[in-house]
């Protein structure tokens, strides 16, 4: 199911989300201050292409929290709202529930990108 889910996800949402995160990563990487967020955006571009075999673990520190607050006001809230909306649309049907759950995972990630570590699920 994971392989089929990844294939369907890639054509419905994955490709467009990956392109958006890649462009955001380039824009954030222009400045030295935005470089940590730019690097995270590149990691997330990899995650949104094939999310069914990956999970996210969160850690916290004061420096990461401060940068996450800046991220919230410069695009994080909008991305989270879009993923939540897409998740609710997917969850309308039983077949779409796994895709909706992936959208909710990405919505949380959109709110707190720094301190997030992407791990593979065996």
N, C-alpha and C positions, 0 to 999 in steps of 0.2 A: 504494500500500500504506500510505503514511503516513496518509492521510486515513481509510482504513478502520480502521487500527490505532488511531488517535485516537478514533474513534467507539466502537469496541468497548471500549477502555480506559476511556473516560468512564463507560460504564454499569457496568462490572465493578468498577473500583477508583477511577477518577479523581474522581468526585463525592464519595465518602466520604472519600478522602484530603484533598481540597481543603477540605472542611468541617472536618476534624480540624486541619489546619494553620492555617486561619483562626481557629478557637477558640484554638489555642495562641498565635497571634499576638496576639490580644486579651489573653489572660492575661499574656503576657510584656510587653506594652506598658503595663501598669498602673504599673510602676515605671520610673524613669529608667534604672536600671542594666540592666534587661531590654529596653529599647527597641531596641537593635541586633538582638537576636535576634528580637524581635517583627516588625521590618521584614523580616528574612530569611524568617520564617514566611509572611508575606504574599506574598513573591516565590515561595516554594515552592508555595503554594496555586495560583498561576498555572501553575507548571511541571507539577504533578501532574495538572492537568485535561487537558492535551494535550502529553504528553512526547515524542512521536515527531518533532517538528520542532525540538526544542531540545536543547542540550548544556550541560554544566557545565564551566567552567574554574576551577581553584583557584589562589589566591595565598596567601602566608603572611606573617605578621608576628607579633611577640611578643604584642601586645595581642589580636589575633584568636585566637591560640593559647590564651591564658589564658581567654578567654570560651568558646572551644570546649570546654575541659576542664570548665568549670562546666556547660555544656550537656550534656556526656556523662552526668554524674551526675544531671541533672534531666530526663531524658527521651530523650536521644539514643540511648543503647544500646538501649532498648526499641523505638524506632522502627526502628532498623537491623535488629534481630532480626526484627521483623515483616515488613519488606520482604525480607530474605533468605529467610525461610520462604515468603513468597508467591512469590518468584523461583524457589525450588526446586520448588514445586508447579506453577508454570507450565511449567517446563522438563521436566516429565515427558513432555509430549507435544510433538511437532514443531511443531504449530501454535502452542503457547504460548511457544516459545523467545523470540520478539521481546518479548513481554510480560515474561518473566522477566528479560531483559537490562535492560529499563527499571526493573524492581524493584531490580536490583543497582546501577544508577546512582543510584537514590533512596536506597538503603541507605548508600552512600558519602556522599551528601549529608547524610543524617541524622546521620552521625558528625561531620562538619565543616561546619556551616552558614555560619559566618563566613569570609569569604575566598573564597566561591563566587560566581562570576558566571555568570548564565544567558545563553547566546548562542543566537541563531536559526541553524538550519542551512538553507542555501539549497536 
